[in-house]
Amino acid sequence: MRSVGRRRLDGSALDDQGRLARTAALMRGTAALVPRGVYRFTSFEEADRWMNEMILRTRERRNLKTSSASAEP
């Protein structure tokens, strides 16, 4: 087997995965994008509309936390 370069193993892969998951959760601002539960839809289009609405609602709630005076135009 041929290898090119060297791979450094500074930490375990689980530590890296945990760090990435925590960073993604902090950037998202909330634990979930949509409410938990079981939902039934009559079509895929209805399910897609509902999913988009829930994601947008989560984004709107997150944006309300930002003060309008914190950013200058």
CHARMM-style PDB file with segment names, atoms N, HN, CA, C and O in Angstrom:
ATOM      1  N   MET     1       0.841  -1.167   0.000  1.00  0.00      PROA
ATOM      2  CA  MET     1       0.000   0.000   0.000  1.00  0.00      PROA
ATOM      3  C   MET     1       0.892   1.238   0.000  1.00  0.00      PROA
ATOM      4  O   MET     1       1.897   1.293   0.708  1.00  0.00      PROA
ATOM      5  N   ARG     2       0.517   2.214  -0.790  1.00  0.00      PROA
ATOM      6  HN  ARG     2      -0.299   2.169  -1.366  1.00  0.00      PROA
ATOM      7  CA  ARG     2       1.271   3.458  -0.853  1.00  0.00      PROA
ATOM      8  C   ARG     2       0.561   4.521  -0.039  1.00  0.00      PROA
ATOM      9  O   ARG     2      -0.669   4.570   0.003  1.00  0.00      PROA
ATOM     10  N   SER     3       1.328   5.353   0.596  1.00  0.00      PROA
ATOM     11  HN  SER     3       2.327   5.313   0.562  1.00  0.00      PROA
ATOM     12  CA  SER     3       0.744   6.482   1.325  1.00  0.00      PROA
ATOM     13  C   SER     3       1.469   7.748   0.914  1.00  0.00      PROA
ATOM     14  O   SER     3       2.677   7.751   0.679  1.00  0.00      PROA
ATOM     15  N   VAL     4       0.707   8.816   0.834  1.00  0.00      PROA
ATOM     16  HN  VAL     4      -0.274   8.814   1.025  1.00  0.00      PROA
ATOM     17  CA  VAL     4       1.261  10.111   0.459  1.00  0.00      PROA
ATOM     18  C   VAL     4       1.062  11.043   1.631  1.00  0.00      PROA
ATOM     19  O   VAL     4      -0.067  11.229   2.083  1.00  0.00      PROA
ATOM     20  N   GLY     5       2.114  11.624   2.125  1.00  0.00      PROA
ATOM     21  HN  GLY     5       3.031  11.473   1.757  1.00  0.00      PROA
ATOM     22  CA  GLY     5       2.020  12.534   3.259  1.00  0.00      PROA
ATOM     23  C   GLY     5       1.895  11.786   4.565  1.00  0.00      PROA
ATOM     24  O   GLY     5       1.972  10.559   4.613  1.00  0.00      PROA
ATOM     25  N   ARG     6       1.703  12.542   5.608  1.00  0.00      PROA
ATOM     26  HN  ARG     6       1.640  13.539   5.569  1.00  0.00      PROA
ATOM     27  CA  ARG     6       1.547  11.951   6.934  1.00  0.00      PROA
ATOM     28  C   ARG     6       0.327  12.525   7.601  1.00  0.00      PROA
ATOM     29  O   ARG     6       0.043  13.718   7.493  1.00  0.00      PROA
ATOM     30  N   ARG     7      -0.378  11.683   8.277  1.00  0.00      PROA
ATOM     31  HN  ARG     7      -0.147  10.714   8.364  1.00  0.00      PROA
ATOM     32  CA  ARG     7      -1.568  12.115   8.999  1.00  0.00      PROA
ATOM     33  C   ARG     7      -1.223  12.249  10.472  1.00  0.00      PROA
ATOM     34  O   ARG     7      -0.712  11.315  11.091  1.00  0.00      PROA
ATOM     35  N   ARG     8      -1.506  13.410  11.020  1.00  0.00      PROA
ATOM     36  HN  ARG     8      -1.921  14.168  10.517  1.00  0.00      PROA
ATOM     37  CA  ARG     8      -1.249  13.633  12.441  1.00  0.00      PROA
ATOM     38  C   ARG     8      -2.514  13.305  13.220  1.00  0.00      PROA
ATOM     39  O   ARG     8      -3.613  13.699  12.832  1.00  0.00      PROA
ATOM     40  N   LEU     9      -2.352  12.598  14.295  1.00  0.00      PROA
ATOM     41  HN  LEU     9      -1.459  12.278  14.610  1.00  0.00      PROA
ATOM     42  CA  LEU     9      -3.471  12.259  15.158  1.00  0.00      PROA
ATOM     43  C   LEU     9      -3.299  13.002  16.476  1.00  0.00      PROA
ATOM     44  O   LEU     9      -2.755  12.458  17.437  1.00  0.00      PROA
ATOM     45  N   ASP    10      -3.768  14.255  16.520  1.00  0.00      PROA
ATOM     46  HN  ASP    10      -4.211  14.698  15.740  1.00  0.00      PROA
ATOM     47  CA  ASP    10      -3.626  15.080  17.714  1.00  0.00      PROA
ATOM     48  C   ASP    10      -4.654  14.737  18.780  1.00  0.00      PROA
ATOM     49  O   ASP    10      -4.365  14.871  19.969  1.00  0.00      PROA
ATOM     50  N   GLY    11      -5.820  14.308  18.398  1.00  0.00      PROA
ATOM     51  HN  GLY    11      -6.055  14.199  17.433  1.00  0.00      PROA
ATOM     52  CA  GLY    11      -6.891  13.981  19.343  1.00  0.00      PROA
ATOM     53  C   GLY    11      -7.755  12.890  18.764  1.00  0.00      PROA
ATOM     54  O   GLY    11      -7.538  12.442  17.638  1.00  0.00      PROA
ATOM     55  N   SER    12      -8.719  12.469  19.523  1.00  0.00      PROA
ATOM     56  HN  SER    12      -8.895  12.833  20.438  1.00  0.00      PROA
ATOM     57  CA  SER    12      -9.576  11.395  19.008  1.00  0.00      PROA
ATOM     58  C   SER    12     -10.650  11.964  18.086  1.00  0.00      PROA
ATOM     59  O   SER    12     -11.006  13.139  18.169  1.00  0.00      PROA
ATOM     60  N   ALA    13     -11.146  11.119  17.223  1.00  0.00      PROA
ATOM     61  HN  ALA    13     -10.856  10.164  17.155  1.00  0.00      PROA
ATOM     62  CA  ALA    13     -12.177  11.537  16.277  1.00  0.00      PROA
ATOM     63  C   ALA    13     -13.471  11.895  17.000  1.00  0.00      PROA
ATOM     64  O   ALA    13     -14.211  12.765  16.540  1.00  0.00      PROA
ATOM     65  N   LEU    14     -13.758  11.234  18.128  1.00  0.00      PROA
ATOM     66  HN  LEU    14     -13.157  10.527  18.501  1.00  0.00      PROA
ATOM     67  CA  LEU    14     -14.975  11.552  18.875  1.00  0.00      PROA
ATOM     68  C   LEU    14     -14.923  12.956  19.463  1.00  0.00      PROA
ATOM     69  O   LEU    14     -15.944  13.642  19.509  1.00  0.00      PROA
ATOM     70  N   ASP    15     -13.763  13.386  19.907  1.00  0.00      PROA
ATOM     71  HN  ASP    15     -12.934  12.829  19.870  1.00  0.00      PROA
ATOM     72  CA  ASP    15     -13.620  14.757  20.412  1.00  0.00      PROA
ATOM     73  C   ASP    15     -13.898  15.768  19.307  1.00  0.00      PROA
ATOM     74  O   ASP    15     -14.582  16.768  19.521  1.00  0.00      PROA
ATOM     75  N   ASP    16     -13.358  15.494  18.123  1.00  0.00      PROA
ATOM     76  HN  ASP    16     -12.802  14.681  17.949  1.00  0.00      PROA
ATOM     77  CA  ASP    16     -13.581  16.390  16.986  1.00  0.00      PROA
ATOM     78  C   ASP    16     -15.047  16.435  16.598  1.00  0.00      PROA
ATOM     79  O   ASP    16     -15.578  17.504  16.299  1.00  0.00      PROA
ATOM     80  N   GLN    17     -15.709  15.281  16.599  1.00  0.00      PROA
ATOM     81  HN  GLN    17     -15.277  14.412  16.842  1.00  0.00      PROA
ATOM     82  CA  GLN    17     -17.123  15.230  16.243  1.00  0.00      PROA
ATOM     83  C   GLN    17     -17.957  15.984  17.267  1.00  0.00      PROA
ATOM     84  O   GLN    17     -18.888  16.699  16.895  1.00  0.00      PROA
ATOM     85  N   GLY    18     -17.645  15.840  18.532  1.00  0.00      PROA
ATOM     86  HN  GLY    18     -16.889  15.260  18.834  1.00  0.00      PROA
ATOM     87  CA  GLY    18     -18.373  16.552  19.577  1.00  0.00      PROA
ATOM     88  C   GLY    18     -18.194  18.051  19.468  1.00  0.00      PROA
ATOM     89  O   GLY    18     -19.142  18.813  19.657  1.00  0.00      PROA
ATOM     90  N   ARG    19     -16.992  18.472  19.166  1.00  0.00      PROA
ATOM     91  HN  ARG    19     -16.221  17.853  19.012  1.00  0.00      PROA
ATOM     92  CA  ARG    19     -16.704  19.898  18.997  1.00  0.00      PROA
ATOM     93  C   ARG    19     -17.492  20.454  17.814  1.00  0.00      PROA
ATOM     94  O   ARG    19     -18.049  21.548  17.898  1.00  0.00      PROA
ATOM     95  N   LEU    20     -17.542  19.704  16.715  1.00  0.00      PROA
ATOM     96  HN  LEU    20     -17.090  18.815  16.647  1.00  0.00      PROA
ATOM     97  CA  LEU    20     -18.298  20.136  15.538  1.00  0.00      PROA
ATOM     98  C   LEU    20     -19.795  20.222  15.844  1.00  0.00      PROA
ATOM     99  O   LEU    20     -20.458  21.168  15.419  1.00  0.00      PROA
ATOM    100  N   ALA    21     -20.327  19.247  16.571  1.00  0.00      PROA
ATOM    101  HN  ALA    21     -19.788  18.479  16.916  1.00  0.00      PROA
ATOM    102  CA  ALA    21     -21.753  19.254  16.916  1.00  0.00      PROA
ATOM    103  C   ALA    21     -22.087  20.437  17.822  1.00  0.00      PROA
ATOM    104  O   ALA    21     -23.125  21.073  17.642  1.00  0.00      PROA
ATOM    105  N   ARG    22     -21.225  20.743  18.793  1.00  0.00      PROA
ATOM    106  HN  ARG    22     -20.381  20.227  18.939  1.00  0.00      PROA
ATOM    107  CA  ARG    22     -21.467  21.900  19.677  1.00  0.00      PROA
ATOM    108  C   ARG    22     -21.414  23.204  18.906  1.00  0.00      PROA
ATOM    109  O   ARG    22     -22.217  24.103  19.151  1.00  0.00      PROA
ATOM    110  N   THR    23     -20.474  23.316  17.975  1.00  0.00      PROA
ATOM    111  HN  THR    23     -19.821  22.585  17.776  1.00  0.00      PROA
ATOM    112  CA  THR    23     -20.367  24.525  17.159  1.00  0.00      PROA
ATOM    113  C   THR    23     -21.606  24.712  16.298  1.00  0.00      PROA
ATOM    114  O   THR    23     -22.125  25.823  16.187  1.00  0.00      PROA
ATOM    115  N   ALA    24     -22.087  23.626  15.684  1.00  0.00      PROA
ATOM    116  HN  ALA    24     -21.666  22.724  15.774  1.00  0.00      PROA
ATOM    117  CA  ALA    24     -23.292  23.712  14.850  1.00  0.00      PROA
ATOM    118  C   ALA    24     -24.503  24.107  15.685  1.00  0.00      PROA
ATOM    119  O   ALA    24     -25.332  24.893  15.226  1.00  0.00      PROA
ATOM    120  N   ALA    25     -24.624  23.576  16.908  1.00  0.00      PROA
ATOM    121  HN  ALA    25     -23.951  22.937  17.281  1.00  0.00      PROA
ATOM    122  CA  ALA    25     -25.752  23.926  17.772  1.00  0.00      PROA
ATOM    123  C   ALA    25     -25.690  25.386  18.182  1.00  0.00      PROA
ATOM    124  O   ALA    25     -26.721  26.054  18.251  1.00  0.00      PROA
ATOM    125  N   LEU    26     -24.498  25.889  18.455  1.00  0.00      PROA
ATOM    126  HN  LEU    26     -23.660  25.346  18.399  1.00  0.00      PROA
ATOM    127  CA  LEU    26     -24.366  27.308  18.819  1.00  0.00      PROA
ATOM    128  C   LEU    26     -24.719  28.214  17.651  1.00  0.00      PROA
ATOM    129  O   LEU    26     -25.361  29.248  17.835  1.00  0.00      PROA
ATOM    130  N   MET    27     -24.305  27.834  16.457  1.00  0.00      PROA
ATOM    131  HN  MET    27     -23.784  26.994  16.307  1.00  0.00      PROA
ATOM    132  CA  MET    27     -24.615  28.650  15.285  1.00  0.00      PROA
ATOM    133  C   MET    27     -26.099  28.620  14.974  1.00  0.00      PROA
ATOM    134  O   MET    27     -26.669  29.626  14.551  1.00  0.00      PROA
ATOM    135  N   ARG    28     -26.730  27.467  15.181  1.00  0.00      PROA
ATOM    136  HN  ARG    28     -26.267  26.650  15.524  1.00  0.00      PROA
ATOM    137  CA  ARG    28     -28.160  27.340  14.906  1.00  0.00      PROA
ATOM    138  C   ARG    28     -28.973  28.126  15.919  1.00  0.00      PROA
ATOM    139  O   ARG    28     -30.014  28.684  15.574  1.00  0.00      PROA
ATOM    140  N   GLY    29     -28.514  28.181  17.164  1.00  0.00      PROA
ATOM    141  HN  GLY    29     -27.668  27.729  17.445  1.00  0.00      PROA
ATOM    142  CA  GLY    29     -29.181  28.982  18.175  1.00  0.00      PROA
ATOM    143  C   GLY    29     -30.289  28.277  18.914  1.00  0.00      PROA
ATOM    144  O   GLY    29     -30.811  28.816  19.890  1.00  0.00      PROA
ATOM    145  N   THR    30     -30.659  27.114  18.493  1.00  0.00      PROA
ATOM    146  HN  THR    30     -30.235  26.676  17.700  1.00  0.00      PROA
ATOM    147  CA  THR    30     -31.714  26.364  19.152  1.00  0.00      PROA
ATOM    148  C   THR    30     -31.429  24.879  18.990  1.00  0.00      PROA
ATOM    149  O   THR    30     -30.689  24.471  18.096  1.00  0.00      PROA
ATOM    150  N   ALA    31     -32.019  24.086  19.856  1.00  0.00      PROA
ATOM    151  HN  ALA    31     -32.620  24.418  20.582  1.00  0.00      PROA
ATOM    152  CA  ALA    31     -31.742  22.651  19.806  1.00  0.00      PROA
ATOM    153  C   ALA    31     -32.397  21.987  18.599  1.00  0.00      PROA
ATOM    154  O   ALA    31     -31.869  21.003  18.080  1.00  0.00      PROA
ATOM    155  N   ALA    32     -33.522  22.499  18.147  1.00  0.00      PROA
ATOM    156  HN  ALA    32     -33.951  23.298  18.568  1.00  0.00      PROA
ATOM    157  CA  ALA    32     -34.241  21.846  17.049  1.00  0.00      PROA
ATOM    158  C   ALA    32     -34.759  22.882  16.067  1.00  0.00      PROA
ATOM    159  O   ALA    32     -35.121  23.994  16.450  1.00  0.00      PROA
ATOM    160  N   LEU    33     -34.791  22.508  14.809  1.00  0.00      PROA
ATOM    161  HN  LEU    33     -34.497  21.605  14.497  1.00  0.00      PROA
ATOM    162  CA  LEU    33     -35.346  23.399  13.790  1.00  0.00      PROA
ATOM    163  C   LEU    33     -36.852  23.299  13.711  1.00  0.00      PROA
ATOM    164  O   LEU    33     -37.527  24.274  13.381  1.00  0.00      PROA
ATOM    165  N   VAL    34     -37.382  22.129  14.010  1.00  0.00      PROA
ATOM    166  HN  VAL    34     -36.834  21.337  14.278  1.00  0.00      PROA
ATOM    167  CA  VAL    34     -38.834  21.913  13.944  1.00  0.00      PROA
ATOM    168  C   VAL    34     -39.292  21.258  15.238  1.00  0.00      PROA
ATOM    169  O   VAL    34     -38.499  20.606  15.917  1.00  0.00      PROA
ATOM    170  N   PRO    35     -40.582  21.427  15.594  1.00  0.00      PROA
ATOM    171  CA  PRO    35     -41.101  20.777  16.791  1.00  0.00      PROA
ATOM    172  C   PRO    35     -41.031  19.257  16.665  1.00  0.00      PROA
ATOM    173  O   PRO    35     -41.202  18.701  15.581  1.00  0.00      PROA
ATOM    174  N   ARG    36     -40.779  18.605  17.783  1.00  0.00      PROA
ATOM    175  HN  ARG    36     -40.640  19.057  18.664  1.00  0.00      PROA
ATOM    176  CA  ARG    36     -40.709  17.146  17.782  1.00  0.00      PROA
ATOM    177  C   ARG    36     -42.110  16.555  17.736  1.00  0.00      PROA
ATOM    178  O   ARG    36     -43.076  17.165  18.196  1.00  0.00      PROA
ATOM    179  N   GLY    37     -42.198  15.374  17.181  1.00  0.00      PROA
ATOM    180  HN  GLY    37     -41.413  14.879  16.807  1.00  0.00      PROA
ATOM    181  CA  GLY    37     -43.476  14.687  17.137  1.00  0.00      PROA
ATOM    182  C   GLY    37     -43.658  13.927  15.845  1.00  0.00      PROA
ATOM    183  O   GLY    37     -42.769  13.888  14.995  1.00  0.00      PROA
ATOM    184  N   VAL    38     -44.809  13.331  15.711  1.00  0.00      PROA
ATOM    185  HN  VAL    38     -45.532  13.363  16.401  1.00  0.00      PROA
ATOM    186  CA  VAL    38     -45.155  12.588  14.501  1.00  0.00      PROA
ATOM    187  C   VAL    38     -46.206  13.392  13.762  1.00  0.00      PROA
ATOM    188  O   VAL    38     -47.229  13.763  14.338  1.00  0.00      PROA
ATOM    189  N   TYR    39     -45.963  13.658  12.508  1.00  0.00      PROA
ATOM    190  HN  TYR    39     -45.133  13.357  12.040  1.00  0.00      PROA
ATOM    191  CA  TYR    39     -46.873  14.468  11.704  1.00  0.00      PROA
ATOM    192  C   TYR    39     -47.296  13.667  10.488  1.00  0.00      PROA
ATOM    193  O   TYR    39     -46.500  12.919   9.921  1.00  0.00      PROA
ATOM    194  N   ARG    40     -48.543  13.823  10.089  1.00  0.00      PROA
ATOM    195  HN  ARG    40     -49.190  14.431  10.549  1.00  0.00      PROA
ATOM    196  CA  ARG    40     -49.069  13.121   8.921  1.00  0.00      PROA
ATOM    197  C   ARG    40     -49.549  14.162   7.913  1.00  0.00      PROA
ATOM    198  O   ARG    40     -50.264  15.104   8.254  1.00  0.00      PROA
ATOM    199  N   PHE    41     -49.139  13.965   6.674  1.00  0.00      PROA
ATOM    200  HN  PHE    41     -48.558  13.200   6.397  1.00  0.00      PROA
ATOM    201  CA  PHE    41     -49.492  14.893   5.609  1.00  0.00      PROA
ATOM    202  C   PHE    41     -50.141  14.134   4.472  1.00  0.00      PROA
ATOM    203  O   PHE    41     -49.902  12.941   4.285  1.00  0.00      PROA
ATOM    204  N   THR    42     -50.962  14.834   3.722  1.00  0.00      PROA
ATOM    205  HN  THR    42     -51.156  15.803   3.874  1.00  0.00      PROA
ATOM    206  CA  THR    42     -51.646  14.182   2.604  1.00  0.00      PROA
ATOM    207  C   THR    42     -50.770  14.120   1.361  1.00  0.00      PROA
ATOM    208  O   THR    42     -51.026  13.317   0.463  1.00  0.00      PROA
ATOM    209  N   SER    43     -49.726  14.969   1.298  1.00  0.00      PROA
ATOM    210  HN  SER    43     -49.518  15.621   2.028  1.00  0.00      PROA
ATOM    211  CA  SER    43     -48.846  14.955   0.130  1.00  0.00      PROA
ATOM    212  C   SER    43     -47.449  15.407   0.547  1.00  0.00      PROA
ATOM    213  O   SER    43     -47.258  15.993   1.613  1.00  0.00      PROA
ATOM    214  N   PHE    44     -46.489  15.123  -0.310  1.00  0.00      PROA
ATOM    215  HN  PHE    44     -46.644  14.647  -1.176  1.00  0.00      PROA
ATOM    216  CA  PHE    44     -45.122  15.569  -0.064  1.00  0.00      PROA
ATOM    217  C   PHE    44     -45.030  17.088  -0.134  1.00  0.00      PROA
ATOM    218  O   PHE    44     -44.244  17.700   0.589  1.00  0.00      PROA
ATOM    219  N   GLU    45     -45.830  17.693  -0.999  1.00  0.00      PROA
ATOM    220  HN  GLU    45     -46.469  17.196  -1.585  1.00  0.00      PROA
ATOM    221  CA  GLU    45     -45.818  19.148  -1.126  1.00  0.00      PROA
ATOM    222  C   GLU    45     -46.282  19.799   0.184  1.00  0.00      PROA
ATOM    223  O   GLU    45     -45.694  20.783   0.633  1.00  0.00      PROA
ATOM    224  N   GLU    46     -47.334  19.247   0.791  1.00  0.00      PROA
ATOM    225  HN  GLU    46     -47.812  18.448   0.426  1.00  0.00      PROA
ATOM    226  CA  GLU    46     -47.814  19.776   2.066  1.00  0.00      PROA
ATOM    227  C   GLU    46     -46.739  19.617   3.146  1.00  0.00      PROA
ATOM    228  O   GLU    46     -46.537  20.523   3.954  1.00  0.00      PROA
ATOM    229  N   ALA    47     -46.064  18.497   3.162  1.00  0.00      PROA
ATOM    230  HN  ALA    47     -46.228  17.761   2.505  1.00  0.00      PROA
ATOM    231  CA  ALA    47     -45.000  18.274   4.144  1.00  0.00      PROA
ATOM    232  C   ALA    47     -43.847  19.253   3.925  1.00  0.00      PROA
ATOM    233  O   ALA    47     -43.285  19.767   4.892  1.00  0.00      PROA
ATOM    234  N   ASP    48     -43.490  19.517   2.670  1.00  0.00      PROA
ATOM    235  HN  ASP    48     -43.947  19.099   1.885  1.00  0.00      PROA
ATOM    236  CA  ASP    48     -42.420  20.467   2.370  1.00  0.00      PROA
ATOM    237  C   ASP    48     -42.800  21.882   2.794  1.00  0.00      PROA
ATOM    238  O   ASP    48     -41.971  22.604   3.347  1.00  0.00      PROA
ATOM    239  N   ARG    49     -44.048  22.286   2.540  1.00  0.00      PROA
ATOM    240  HN  ARG    49     -44.721  21.699   2.091  1.00  0.00      PROA
ATOM    241  CA  ARG    49     -44.499  23.618   2.956  1.00  0.00      PROA
ATOM    242  C   ARG    49     -44.437  23.756   4.470  1.00  0.00      PROA
ATOM    243  O   ARG    49     -43.986  24.778   4.987  1.00  0.00      PROA
ATOM    244  N   TRP    50     -44.891  22.724   5.181  1.00  0.00      PROA
ATOM    245  HN  TRP    50     -45.257  21.894   4.761  1.00  0.00      PROA
ATOM    246  CA  TRP    50     -44.875  22.758   6.647  1.00  0.00      PROA
ATOM    247  C   TRP    50     -43.447  22.833   7.162  1.00  0.00      PROA
ATOM    248  O   TRP    50     -43.163  23.612   8.072  1.00  0.00      PROA
ATOM    249  N   MET    51     -42.542  22.036   6.597  1.00  0.00      PROA
ATOM    250  HN  MET    51     -42.773  21.403   5.858  1.00  0.00      PROA
ATOM    251  CA  MET    51     -41.145  22.042   7.028  1.00  0.00      PROA
ATOM    252  C   MET    51     -40.515  23.412   6.803  1.00  0.00      PROA
ATOM    253  O   MET    51     -39.818  23.922   7.679  1.00  0.00      PROA
ATOM    254  N   ASN    52     -40.749  24.005   5.652  1.00  0.00      PROA
ATOM    255  HN  ASN    52     -41.315  23.590   4.940  1.00  0.00      PROA
ATOM    256  CA  ASN    52     -40.205  25.341   5.379  1.00  0.00      PROA
ATOM    257  C   ASN    52     -40.759  26.371   6.352  1.00  0.00      PROA
ATOM    258  O   ASN    52     -40.022  27.234   6.830  1.00  0.00      PROA
ATOM    259  N   GLU    53     -42.048  26.288   6.648  1.00  0.00      PROA
ATOM    260  HN  GLU    53     -42.647  25.587   6.260  1.00  0.00      PROA
ATOM    261  CA  GLU    53     -42.666  27.224   7.587  1.00  0.00      PROA
ATOM    262  C   GLU    53     -42.057  27.083   8.985  1.00  0.00      PROA
ATOM    263  O   GLU    53     -41.803  28.087   9.650  1.00  0.00      PROA
ATOM    264  N   MET    54     -41.829  25.879   9.424  1.00  0.00      PROA
ATOM    265  HN  MET    54     -42.036  25.063   8.884  1.00  0.00      PROA
ATOM    266  CA  MET    54     -41.251  25.656  10.759  1.00  0.00      PROA
ATOM    267  C   MET    54     -39.806  26.154  10.833  1.00  0.00      PROA
ATOM    268  O   MET    54     -39.401  26.740  11.837  1.00  0.00      PROA
ATOM    269  N   ILE    55     -39.040  25.924   9.783  1.00  0.00      PROA
ATOM    270  HN  ILE    55     -39.369  25.448   8.968  1.00  0.00      PROA
ATOM    271  CA  ILE    55     -37.655  26.400   9.760  1.00  0.00      PROA
ATOM    272  C   ILE    55     -37.626  27.918   9.755  1.00  0.00      PROA
ATOM    273  O   ILE    55     -36.826  28.523  10.468  1.00  0.00      PROA
ATOM    274  N   LEU    56     -38.494  28.544   8.958  1.00  0.00      PROA
ATOM    275  HN  LEU    56     -39.144  28.052   8.378  1.00  0.00      PROA
ATOM    276  CA  LEU    56     -38.541  30.010   8.927  1.00  0.00      PROA
ATOM    277  C   LEU    56     -38.982  30.573  10.274  1.00  0.00      PROA
ATOM    278  O   LEU    56     -38.448  31.587  10.724  1.00  0.00      PROA
ATOM    279  N   ARG    57     -39.941  29.933  10.915  1.00  0.00      PROA
ATOM    280  HN  ARG    57     -40.375  29.109  10.549  1.00  0.00      PROA
ATOM    281  CA  ARG    57     -40.406  30.384  12.221  1.00  0.00      PROA
ATOM    282  C   ARG    57     -39.263  30.325  13.248  1.00  0.00      PROA
ATOM    283  O   ARG    57     -39.115  31.227  14.073  1.00  0.00      PROA
ATOM    284  N   THR    58     -38.471  29.270  13.186  1.00  0.00      PROA
ATOM    285  HN  THR    58     -38.591  28.538  12.516  1.00  0.00      PROA
ATOM    286  CA  THR    58     -37.321  29.149  14.090  1.00  0.00      PROA
ATOM    287  C   THR    58     -36.315  30.253  13.804  1.00  0.00      PROA
ATOM    288  O   THR    58     -35.773  30.852  14.733  1.00  0.00      PROA
ATOM    289  N   ARG    59     -36.059  30.527  12.537  1.00  0.00      PROA
ATOM    290  HN  ARG    59     -36.499  30.040  11.782  1.00  0.00      PROA
ATOM    291  CA  ARG    59     -35.114  31.598  12.171  1.00  0.00      PROA
ATOM    292  C   ARG    59     -35.619  32.956  12.640  1.00  0.00      PROA
ATOM    293  O   ARG    59     -34.832  33.782  13.102  1.00  0.00      PROA
ATOM    294  N   GLU    60     -36.932  33.197  12.526  1.00  0.00      PROA
ATOM    295  HN  GLU    60     -37.572  32.525  12.151  1.00  0.00      PROA
ATOM    296  CA  GLU    60     -37.494  34.474  12.969  1.00  0.00      PROA
ATOM    297  C   GLU    60     -37.339  34.644  14.473  1.00  0.00      PROA
ATOM    298  O   GLU    60     -36.985  35.727  14.939  1.00  0.00      PROA
ATOM    299  N   ARG    61     -37.597  33.597  15.228  1.00  0.00      PROA
ATOM    300  HN  ARG    61     -37.885  32.718  14.849  1.00  0.00      PROA
ATOM    301  CA  ARG    61     -37.428  33.680  16.686  1.00  0.00      PROA
ATOM    302  C   ARG    61     -35.981  33.934  17.046  1.00  0.00      PROA
ATOM    303  O   ARG    61     -35.696  34.670  17.991  1.00  0.00      PROA
ATOM    304  N   ARG    62     -35.080  33.347  16.319  1.00  0.00      PROA
ATOM    305  HN  ARG    62     -35.312  32.750  15.551  1.00  0.00      PROA
ATOM    306  CA  ARG    62     -33.655  33.561  16.597  1.00  0.00      PROA
ATOM    307  C   ARG    62     -33.252  34.992  16.256  1.00  0.00      PROA
ATOM    308  O   ARG    62     -32.464  35.593  16.986  1.00  0.00      PROA
ATOM    309  N   ASN    63     -33.766  35.542  15.182  1.00  0.00      PROA
ATOM    310  HN  ASN    63     -34.406  35.054  14.589  1.00  0.00      PROA
ATOM    311  CA  ASN    63     -33.410  36.901  14.770  1.00  0.00      PROA
ATOM    312  C   ASN    63     -33.969  37.945  15.725  1.00  0.00      PROA
ATOM    313  O   ASN    63     -33.420  39.044  15.800  1.00  0.00      PROA
ATOM    314  N   LEU    64     -35.037  37.649  16.456  1.00  0.00      PROA
ATOM    315  HN  LEU    64     -35.483  36.756  16.395  1.00  0.00      PROA
ATOM    316  CA  LEU    64     -35.600  38.602  17.400  1.00  0.00      PROA
ATOM    317  C   LEU    64     -34.674  38.838  18.578  1.00  0.00      PROA
ATOM    318  O   LEU    64     -34.806  39.850  19.268  1.00  0.00      PROA
ATOM    319  N   LYS    65     -33.746  37.935  18.824  1.00  0.00      PROA
ATOM    320  HN  LYS    65     -33.639  37.114  18.264  1.00  0.00      PROA
ATOM    321  CA  LYS    65     -32.805  38.072  19.920  1.00  0.00      PROA
ATOM    322  C   LYS    65     -31.740  39.124  19.640  1.00  0.00      PROA
ATOM    323  O   LYS    65     -31.055  39.572  20.559  1.00  0.00      PROA
ATOM    324  N   THR    66     -31.598  39.517  18.392  1.00  0.00      PROA
ATOM    325  HN  THR    66     -32.154  39.153  17.646  1.00  0.00      PROA
ATOM    326  CA  THR    66     -30.582  40.485  17.998  1.00  0.00      PROA
ATOM    327  C   THR    66     -31.147  41.893  18.133  1.00  0.00      PROA
ATOM    328  O   THR    66     -32.206  42.200  17.585  1.00  0.00      PROA
ATOM    329  N   SER    67     -30.449  42.731  18.850  1.00  0.00      PROA
ATOM    330  HN  SER    67     -29.589  42.482  19.295  1.00  0.00      PROA
ATOM    331  CA  SER    67     -30.892  44.105  19.036  1.00  0.00      PROA
ATOM    332  C   SER    67     -30.704  44.890  17.744  1.00  0.00      PROA
ATOM    333  O   SER    67     -29.703  44.713  17.049  1.00  0.00      PROA
ATOM    334  N   SER    68     -31.650  45.746  17.422  1.00  0.00      PROA
ATOM    335  HN  SER    68     -32.463  45.889  17.986  1.00  0.00      PROA
ATOM    336  CA  SER    68     -31.529  46.561  16.216  1.00  0.00      PROA
ATOM    337  C   SER    68     -30.431  47.604  16.369  1.00  0.00      PROA
ATOM    338  O   SER    68     -29.887  48.077  15.372  1.00  0.00      PROA
ATOM    339  N   ALA    69     -30.097  47.970  17.609  1.00  0.00      PROA
ATOM    340  HN  ALA    69     -30.540  47.586  18.420  1.00  0.00      PROA
ATOM    341  CA  ALA    69     -29.045  48.955  17.833  1.00  0.00      PROA
ATOM    342  C   ALA    69     -27.651  48.338  17.811  1.00  0.00      PROA
ATOM    343  O   ALA    69     -26.656  49.062  17.854  1.00  0.00      PROA
ATOM    344  N   SER    70     -27.566  47.021  17.745  1.00  0.00      PROA
ATOM    345  HN  SER    70     -28.375  46.433  17.710  1.00  0.00      PROA
ATOM    346  CA  SER    70     -26.257  46.368  17.806  1.00  0.00      PROA
ATOM    347  C   SER    70     -25.480  46.487  16.494  1.00  0.00      PROA
ATOM    348  O   SER    70     -24.254  46.377  16.489  1.00  0.00      PROA
ATOM    349  N   ALA    71     -26.171  46.706  15.402  1.00  0.00      PROA
ATOM    350  HN  ALA    71     -27.167  46.796  15.406  1.00  0.00      PROA
ATOM    351  CA  ALA    71     -25.495  46.820  14.108  1.00  0.00      PROA
ATOM    352  C   ALA    71     -25.826  48.170  13.504  1.00  0.00      PROA
ATOM    353  O   ALA    71     -26.985  48.571  13.402  1.00  0.00      PROA
ATOM    354  N   GLU    72     -24.769  48.852  13.109  1.00  0.00      PROA
ATOM    355  HN  GLU    72     -23.827  48.526  13.192  1.00  0.00      PROA
ATOM    356  CA  GLU    72     -24.982  50.159  12.474  1.00  0.00      PROA
ATOM    357  C   GLU    72     -25.008  49.976  10.968  1.00  0.00      PROA
ATOM    358  O   GLU    72     -24.236  49.185  10.427  1.00  0.00      PROA
ATOM    359  N   PRO    73     -25.893  50.703  10.277  1.00  0.00      PROA
ATOM    360  CA  PRO    73     -25.966  50.600   8.815  1.00  0.00      PROA
ATOM    361  C   PRO    73     -24.754  51.160   8.127  1.00  0.00      PROA
ATOM    362  OT1 PRO    73     -24.678  51.140   6.898  1.00  0.00      PROA
TER     363      PRO     73
END
